[in-house]
Amino acid sequence: MPERFDPDEAIAPTGAGGTMDLATSEGATLEKTPGGPLGTGSTQKPRSLWSDAWRDLRRNPIFIISSLIIIFLVIISIWPSLIASQNPLQCDLAKSQQGSQPGHPFGFNGQGCDVYTRTVYGARASVTVGVCAALGVALLGSAFGGFAGFYGGAWDGVLSRLTDIFFGIPVVLGGLVFLSVVTSSTVWPVIGFMILLGWPQLSRIARGSVITAKQNDYVQAARALGASNSRMLLRHIAPNAIAPVIVVATIALGTYISLEATLSFLGVGLKPPTVSWGIDISSAAPYIRNAPHMMLWPAGALAVTVLAFIMLGDAVRDALDPKLR
C-alpha cells in the first residue's frame, strides 16, 4: 500500500527556529541551476551558422593571410599613389628594357615605362573586373536560380534548358567573338561578358540550395501558418541557402581576374591606355629572354592576387560547410 503524503513533512526546521518549504526551495534551486532544471543544457543563446563560421575563420591562418593580401590590393586599387608616385603612362624610350635602378626597383618595359608603377596601377583594373563580375554573377544567378528552385514547374524547365545553352559556349572563344566587336577600352564590356557567361553556374547552385532549404520543417511550418511566398523566400529560405553561393562566388572571383588577364593578353579584353596586368604580360612576351623582369612582376602580381582569392574561398567553404566540422 503506497504511503500517504503528509504536508507537514514538506516543512523542515531551519537553524533559526523557523520552517522552510522544501518544495519551494528545491524548485528555486532547480531554476538557478545553470543549464535548466536538470543542469544538462546551456542557458546561452545557441550560435548560428554565421557566428560559428566567423569564429572558425578568425582562427584560420589561411583566411587571415589571404584577407590581408586582398585588403592591401583593394587599398592600392583605390589609392595607388600611396606607394607609387609616378605616372604609369609616362615613358622614356631611352630606358627601354633596362633593369632595376634607384627609384625604379622593377626596371622598365619595352616602351621605357616604369614596371613598378604599372604593376601597382594594374591592380585597379583587375580587382574592379573581378569584384564587379563576381557581384553581378552572384546577384543574377541567385535571383534566377532561387525563383526556379522555389516555384519549379515551367520556370525551372526553361531555366535548365537556358543554362544548358550557355554551358555549351567556350568561355575564351566566346570572349574572342563577343569582345572583338567592342571598341570601348573600359572595363565594363569585359565585366558584362563575364556576367553573361558566368550566371548559369551560380543559378544551378542557387537552385539546388533553395530546393534543399524549402523542404525543411521551419519552411513548412511557416507555410502552414499562412506566410506568403515572398516572406518564406526572403526570411526563411534565402538566409539558409546563400552560403554555397557565397563560397562559389568568392572562388570564382579569382577566376574572373585570371580570365580578364587572358582576354587582355589575347588583345580582346582591356585595351591601352588602360593599365592592366594582362596587357603588360602580352607586351613583355616577345622580350622574355632578353628582359624577363618585364613579365616577371606583373605575372607575379597576377598569380598572388588569384591565389589570395582562391585561398579565401577555400577558407570560407571550410567554415560554412557543416560536413567539414
Phi and psi in degrees as a GROMACS rama.xvg file:
@    title "Ramachandran Plot"
@    xaxis  label "Phi"
@    yaxis  label "Psi"
@TYPE xy
-64.7756  147.069  PRO-2
-71.5802  147.283  GLU-3
-81.5288  144.255  ARG-4
-83.2003  125.037  PHE-5
-104.006  115.567  ASP-6
-58.5772  -28.3735  PRO-7
-68.4807  -25.5063  ASP-8
-70.1483  -19.2311  GLU-9
-79.7449  -6.04577  ALA-10
-105.795  117.538  ILE-11
-112.677  146.168  ALA-12
-69.5122  147.384  PRO-13
-106.653  168.127  THR-14
-66.4858  -19.2843  GLY-15
-89.199  3.20073  ALA-16
92.7528  -0.87218  GLY-17
-97.7876  -160.53  GLY-18
-129.124  161.558  THR-19
-139.918  136.908  MET-20
-78.3016  109.898  ASP-21
-65.1267  -36.9937  LEU-22
-64.1411  -42.8224  ALA-23
-67.3824  -41.345  THR-24
-63.7468  -41.2619  SER-25
-66.2622  -39.6793  GLU-26
-65.941  -39.8956  GLY-27
-66.3964  -35.7646  ALA-28
-66.171  -41.3852  THR-29
-65.0797  -36.0852  LEU-30
-68.0463  -30.287  GLU-31
-86.5603  -8.02811  LYS-32
-70.1842  127.506  THR-33
-60.7279  134.412  PRO-34
93.631  12.1632  GLY-35
102.107  -172.705  GLY-36
-58.814  -37.1426  PRO-37
-100.438  -1.96063  LEU-38
68.3984  25.3739  GLY-39
-105.071  -10.9611  THR-40
-114.904  -165.986  GLY-41
-123.843  137.193  SER-42
-83.1294  -8.94382  THR-43
-74.947  152.629  GLN-44
-67.9902  130.566  LYS-45
-62.2924  140.98  PRO-46
-75.6091  149.097  ARG-47
-88.5609  173.895  SER-48
-61.0455  -38.2678  LEU-49
-72.07  -37.2992  TRP-50
-67.908  -39.6241  SER-51
-64.3305  -40.0738  ASP-52
-64.5083  -42.7546  ALA-53
-65.3195  -36.834  TRP-54
-63.4161  -41.1971  ARG-55
-69.837  -37.5505  ASP-56
-65.875  -38.0101  LEU-57
-64.5919  -22.8076  ARG-58
-97.6932  -0.514878  ARG-59
-95.1791  114.705  ASN-60
-64.1571  -30.5174  PRO-61
-63.1294  -42.0422  ILE-62
-64.7819  -41.7444  PHE-63
-65.1501  -46.7312  ILE-64
-64.3267  -48.2139  ILE-65
-64.2783  -36.6075  SER-66
-66.024  -40.697  SER-67
-63.722  -40.6976  LEU-68
-63.9084  -43.8799  ILE-69
-67.2821  -40.4974  ILE-70
-60.8045  -42.6227  ILE-71
-62.1036  -42.0201  PHE-72
-64.3434  -40.2324  LEU-73
-65.342  -40.9411  VAL-74
-63.7828  -47.3291  ILE-75
-73.3311  -20.0648  ILE-76
-71.0059  -35.6286  SER-77
-82.0354  -43.1168  ILE-78
-127.348  73.7749  TRP-79
-66.7932  -22.3345  PRO-80
-69.2351  -8.99646  SER-81
-64.1203  -34.1705  LEU-82
-123.074  -0.796193  ILE-83
-137.671  109.593  ALA-84
-90.8158  -11.1527  SER-85
-92.7682  171.019  GLN-86
-90.4503  124.446  ASN-87
-67.8766  -17.3827  PRO-88
-96.8135  -0.836028  LEU-89
-87.4792  115.515  GLN-90
-126.953  157.591  CYS-91
-137.089  108.458  ASP-92
-62.3271  -21.6841  LEU-93
-66.3989  -20.5414  ALA-94
-104.842  18.4699  LYS-95
-57.4765  128.865  SER-96
63.693  13.1868  GLN-97
-73.7801  152.52  GLN-98
-82.4951  -160.396  GLY-99
-63.4604  138.796  SER-100
-140.245  162.228  GLN-101
-57.0862  126.5  PRO-102
86.2259  -8.51621  GLY-103
-136.5  75.4921  HIS-104
-66.4334  -24.6177  PRO-105
-99.6685  0.469475  PHE-106
82.3413  -159.15  GLY-107
-127.962  154.239  PHE-108
-91.6313  -167.72  ASN-109
-65.9227  -25.2907  GLY-110
-93.0254  1.07203  GLN-111
83.9156  15.9246  GLY-112
-86.2028  149.302  CYS-113
-69.7628  119.632  ASP-114
-67.2127  -37.7378  VAL-115
-61.2731  -47.1395  TYR-116
-63.5367  -42.6935  THR-117
-69.2487  -31.8589  ARG-118
-67.456  -40.1644  THR-119
-67.1523  -47.4382  VAL-120
-70.6222  -23.1218  TYR-121
-68.4049  -19.4658  GLY-122
-65.1048  -30.0096  ALA-123
-61.6599  -48.9601  ARG-124
-66.2739  -43.4936  ALA-125
-66.2553  -46.23  SER-126
-66.5405  -39.6119  VAL-127
-61.8988  -46.4733  THR-128
-62.8738  -45.9187  VAL-129
-63.6654  -47.9499  GLY-130
-67.6742  -47.2428  VAL-131
-64.8818  -41.3595  CYS-132
-65.3383  -41.8534  ALA-133
-65.2333  -41.4132  ALA-134
-65.034  -44.8897  LEU-135
-62.8695  -43.1559  GLY-136
-64.5855  -42.2334  VAL-137
-64.5363  -43.963  ALA-138
-67.7375  -48.3726  LEU-139
-67.5356  -46.2932  LEU-140
-65.0359  -39.0701  GLY-141
-66.4238  -39.6772  SER-142
-64.6252  -51.1982  ALA-143
-66.5372  -47.2392  PHE-144
-66.3886  -37.6857  GLY-145
-64.8828  -44.1786  GLY-146
-65.6978  -39.7648  PHE-147
-64.8528  -42.2497  ALA-148
-71.1032  -30.5648  GLY-149
-80.8178  -45.5111  PHE-150
-89.8136  -32.767  TYR-151
64.5293  -154.294  GLY-152
66.8219  -140.136  GLY-153
-64.881  -36.5684  ALA-154
-60.8906  -42.5173  TRP-155
-65.6458  -40.8511  ASP-156
-65.3809  -41.7658  GLY-157
-65.3346  -42.8354  VAL-158
-64.4117  -39.7258  LEU-159
-62.9078  -43.7202  SER-160
-69.0708  -34.6993  ARG-161
-68.3903  -41.6341  LEU-162
-66.3758  -33.149  THR-163
-61.3493  -38.0243  ASP-164
-64.2019  -45.2361  ILE-165
-69.2154  -32.5627  PHE-166
-66.6062  -21.8075  PHE-167
-83.1717  -2.1742  GLY-168
-95.4996  118.844  ILE-169
-63.1752  135.753  PRO-170
-65.9382  -50.612  VAL-171
-66.5604  -43.2388  VAL-172
-63.5542  -41.1714  LEU-173
-62.5836  -37.2241  GLY-174
-66.2925  -39.9258  GLY-175
-62.1603  -39.2182  LEU-176
-75.9028  -46.1295  VAL-177
-71.173  -45.8827  PHE-178
-83.9353  -13.4949  LEU-179
-69.8145  -21.199  SER-180
-96.0553  -0.0292386  VAL-181
-95.6254  128.476  VAL-182
-98.0295  -9.49308  THR-183
-70.9245  141.768  SER-184
-100.84  9.8312  SER-185
-84.7457  176.478  THR-186
-83.7658  -12.7701  VAL-187
-70.0451  -38.4623  TRP-188
-60.5359  -37.6545  PRO-189
-66.9292  -41.6543  VAL-190
-63.5336  -44.6183  ILE-191
-60.4751  -39.8195  GLY-192
-64.6686  -41.9726  PHE-193
-65.8961  -38.5879  MET-194
-65.9839  -39.8806  ILE-195
-61.4197  -40.2787  LEU-196
-97.2843  -7.93145  LEU-197
-98.2598  -22.0767  GLY-198
-67.7216  -28.2862  TRP-199
-60.6565  -37.7802  PRO-200
-63.4554  -45.3098  GLN-201
-67.2747  -33.0496  LEU-202
-66.8113  -37.5566  SER-203
-63.8022  -42.8065  ARG-204
-67.1531  -43.7524  ILE-205
-64.711  -38.4761  ALA-206
-60.8351  -49.34  ARG-207
-64.7304  -37.1848  GLY-208
-68.1279  -38.4698  SER-209
-68.8516  -40.0944  VAL-210
-60.5119  -40.0191  ILE-211
-68.9647  -41.7564  THR-212
-70.5195  -34.9229  ALA-213
-74.103  -9.1493  LYS-214
-90.2588  -2.60022  GLN-215
-71.8988  160.517  ASN-216
-66.5617  -36.4189  ASP-217
-67.1973  -30.4586  TYR-218
-71.4706  -41.5065  VAL-219
-64.4151  -36.632  GLN-220
-66.2412  -41.4664  ALA-221
-63.3711  -38.9567  ALA-222
-64.9405  -41.1785  ARG-223
-65.9731  -29.5782  ALA-224
-81.7737  -0.579121  LEU-225
93.4889  18.4167  GLY-226
-66.9589  142.068  ALA-227
-73.2565  164.242  SER-228
-62.3528  -40.8595  ASN-229
-65.235  -38.3213  SER-230
-67.1167  -44.1835  ARG-231
-63.6612  -38.8008  MET-232
-71.193  -40.2533  LEU-233
-87.0383  -34.9509  LEU-234
-95.0178  -29.2585  ARG-235
-114.426  -39.5632  HIS-236
-89.4496  -49.7136  ILE-237
-57.4975  -47.0064  ALA-238
-62.0605  -25.3569  PRO-239
-98.1619  -3.49876  ASN-240
-115.058  -1.78721  ALA-241
-84.1336  -18.0066  ILE-242
-58.9968  -48.8083  ALA-243
-61.1979  -33.8613  PRO-244
-65.9245  -41.6898  VAL-245
-63.0628  -42.5591  ILE-246
-62.7405  -49.6989  VAL-247
-66.3152  -39.6089  VAL-248
-65.7089  -36.7806  ALA-249
-66.5762  -44.0219  THR-250
-67.2424  -39.2458  ILE-251
-67.812  -21.5343  ALA-252
-60.3517  -43.0118  LEU-253
-64.1455  -34.9324  GLY-254
-65.1249  -38.1813  THR-255
-67.5795  -36.9776  TYR-256
-63.1512  -42.9808  ILE-257
-65.0409  -38.7106  SER-258
-65.4939  -39.232  LEU-259
-61.4722  -42.7338  GLU-260
-64.8596  -37.4239  ALA-261
-64.7774  -46.3494  THR-262
-66.5882  -37.4253  LEU-263
-67.834  -36.397  SER-264
-63.0333  -36.6131  PHE-265
-79.893  -7.40024  LEU-266
91.6808  8.47409  GLY-267
-115.942  -3.34167  VAL-268
-89.1713  -122.808  GLY-269
-71.235  147.706  LEU-270
-126.27  150.948  LYS-271
-57.5382  147.298  PRO-272
-85.7493  10.6722  PRO-273
-62.0211  135.378  THR-274
-90.7576  119.991  VAL-275
-143.546  147.366  SER-276
-63.515  -38.2703  TRP-277
-63.3976  -40.2454  GLY-278
-64.9611  -43.3703  ILE-279
-66.5507  -38.2746  ASP-280
-65.3713  -39.9531  ILE-281
-64.518  -42.9204  SER-282
-70.7856  -24.1528  SER-283
-89.9302  -12.465  ALA-284
-58.1991  -42.429  ALA-285
-67.1405  -16.5904  PRO-286
-111.595  23.5672  TYR-287
-62.2865  -30.4299  ILE-288
-81.7018  -39.7675  ARG-289
-83.7944  -34.4474  ASN-290
-139.051  73.3035  ALA-291
-65.5454  -20.6079  PRO-292
-64.3909  -24.7279  HIS-293
-63.3988  -33.7559  MET-294
-96.4815  -27.8842  MET-295
-59.627  -48.4268  LEU-296
-73.0566  -48.2548  TRP-297
-65.5017  -36.0082  PRO-298
-67.4121  -38.6576  ALA-299
-64.525  -41.7499  GLY-300
-63.0975  -40.1244  ALA-301
-63.5185  -43.8701  LEU-302
-64.0464  -43.2008  ALA-303
-64.5541  -40.4138  VAL-304
-64.8865  -47.9432  THR-305
-62.8073  -42.4739  VAL-306
-63.1636  -38.4297  LEU-307
-63.368  -43.48  ALA-308
-69.9895  -35.8848  PHE-309
-67.5255  -41.8095  ILE-310
-62.3996  -40.6169  MET-311
-62.8831  -43.0603  LEU-312
-63.6434  -38.6584  GLY-313
-65.4191  -40.3734  ASP-314
-65.7002  -41.6309  ALA-315
-65.4047  -38.6793  VAL-316
-62.9896  -44.1169  ARG-317
-62.9893  -33.9115  ASP-318
-78.547  -32.3399  ALA-319
-93.0514  -11.1117  LEU-320
-91.3747  109.677  ASP-321
-62.8381  -25.4217  PRO-322
-69.3669  -21.3349  LYS-323
-91.6785  0.882657  LEU-324
